[in-house]
Amino acid sequence: MRRLLLSLSLSMVLAPIPAALAQVSIGIGVPGVSIGINLNAYPSLVRVPGYPVYYDPRGDSNYFFYDGQYWVYREDNWYASSWYNGPWVSVQPAYVPLYVLRVPVRYYRQPPTYFRGWRADAPPRWGDHWGRDWERSRAGWNQWNRNNTPRPAPLPVYQRQYSGDRYPGSYDRQREIRTRNYSYQPRESITQQHFQPRVSPGGPDNGPRGRDSRNDSQGNDRGNRPDPRGNDRGNRPDSQGNDRGNRPDTPRNERGNRLESQGNDRGNPAESQGKGRDKKD
């Protein structure tokens, strides 16, 4: 029995890995997938004429750059990354930017088989491929004013110096380098979401919020400081006023009492003196 289990375990370990599993594997360091594209150096990107999109004419994949992000169409799936060699994030067809979908067929270096028969100078027929539901949700996706085409995003050429072993594999490291060297602000919402920092409680990404909190706390401290001073000053005048008010009241009362008593005392002697005079008279 042990020999049988041992032979079965060895056969499972030594069995060949399917090609699909070998090409797609879980990325290391950040959520993402490896899609079988390994670029040892920064690609040579050329702009698609009339589009704010770049493509790699020397590559062997459907590789594009748009709005500060790299896009790859492989095995009927779209993938995006902020760095030229991933890690890649899968993007559903309903969220792929329209200008990426509008790139003509001729700029796909590895067009799938269902592209055959389609015009090379026209975008792929995504509605025919993905169905009516997609076409209904992206109605008019292939209609736009070419005179109002936005300018292409600048290429992140700073990534050229990061190749081979120097390529940053972690998301935090990639974001740190990109923030320091690339100031472009994306236009598409899907790209904006990808560029947003992944906030972890108490992590370094809370820096701006920490600054805001500090400013708020300082503002609150400053706001609170005048209040206690005002309150102290207000209380002091009040207390002084109360003291003064009480003091005048008491002295007045005391003086009044004294005056009354003195008046009474003086009155009494006057009366007594008057009575005395009357008696003498």
Secondary structure, DSSP 8 states (H G I E B T S, - for coil): -HHHHHHHHHHHHHS---HHHHHSEE-SSSS-EE-S---SS----EE-TTSS-EE-TTSSSEEEEETTEEEEEETTEEEEESSTT--BEEE-GGGS-HHHHTS-GGG-SS--GGGTTS-TTS---HHHHH-HHHHHHTTTTT---GGG--------GGGGG--GGGS--SHHHHHHHHHHH------SHHHHHHHS----TTSGGGHHHHHHHHHHHHHHHHHHTHHHHHHHHHHHHHHHHHHHHHHHHHHHHHHHHHHHHHHHHHHHHHHHHHHHHHHH-
